[in-house]
């Protein structure tokens, strides 16, 4: 699963203890931050030769090898900035090292991190704003979702070279045999009721568990639960937290809309329509004809069924289809080396050719319009164009942009796991999640303007 590292309760506690102590009286995306009012990260000058240290999560080998080559070629092509690349494990050890370094004041000069953590990092003063570094032509070339994810309190703190896509992968031949229409785009998404009927029909066609939810990634506290299934709550008209003031989850995460959406999903499980085998093979082995998953599986699925795979929007639970977005980003930690030197390397990674190179290696969505021109898969009529359509039109939503996100995702993820695996009453599980989130918000005074 290529969206984010996993987090358990202990790591969540570490996040507040090691990284957010200054932020425990934090703020919201719309109500200010403790950063200095003037962004002086970049002034357009580099004095002498600068040596910068870069931390990168050790994801898939193709992604890591690509970055290593990018660093090697950058260092060879110029002498003003020398880059040292440090690769760290993607999952909990990586995050533990980031937290420990933050506590010790030993963060690198350029850090990559999972997108939703930007708001905690920015609030706590661990990142520098980078508005002064990013030229307007590049800002205009970025996907709007990349700008949105990297923005906190009206300032730009991070940029990714790729974004993510989420939808339903379907076997076209199976749908034809079942007499099921293929949605043409987001405005034509199946309703949740329609999908329920489709799943029942596919089961009569011989698919033992026609829907794959990638539940191998859905243990308590796993980020896949939030990234993958918060869109069902949003589509129904609910939310994970008050979207305006972000001071409570009550009435939003446990409101009737959220309860209805997750009850529908629980009913799919109880009816035997969802594959519960803890592996990643449901779709490619033919147990399921529909997979609720992200961009990272397209190549694998297409190789398994050449010409027989399509991507359609997530179902409409009441207010229209909604999908997820966001992936790993780059940010400049506070106290880092010269901002212009760091930006020189990051600007290299954001050129169309290098963005295309990385997105080809990891299968992700290119972050810029310039790079998209080099990627036929995302062009109109291309097999993954839906992901671009969703990211550009606002159908894709970021996970809550608040320093409280670690508590929100932990609580929602645990509730989702209880609803799916333990068949817990949906309202009760969501009430428990709301209490956990609201305890965190109360402990931090709702993360108000001005910090501690």
Helices and strands as residue ranges (DSSP letters): H 9-14, I 15-19, G 21-23, E 50-58, H 61-77, E 81-89, H 92-104, E 110-114, G 115-117, H 118-123, E 127-128, H 136-141, H 144-149, E 151-152, E 155-156, E 162-163, E 166-171, H 172-177, G 186-188, H 192-204, E 211-212, G 215-217, H 223-236, H 256-270, E 290-294, G 295-297, H 298-304, E 309-312, E 323-324, E 328-333, H 339-349, H 352-362, E 365-366, H 369-372, G 376-378, H 385-393, E 396-397, H 405-421, H 426-443
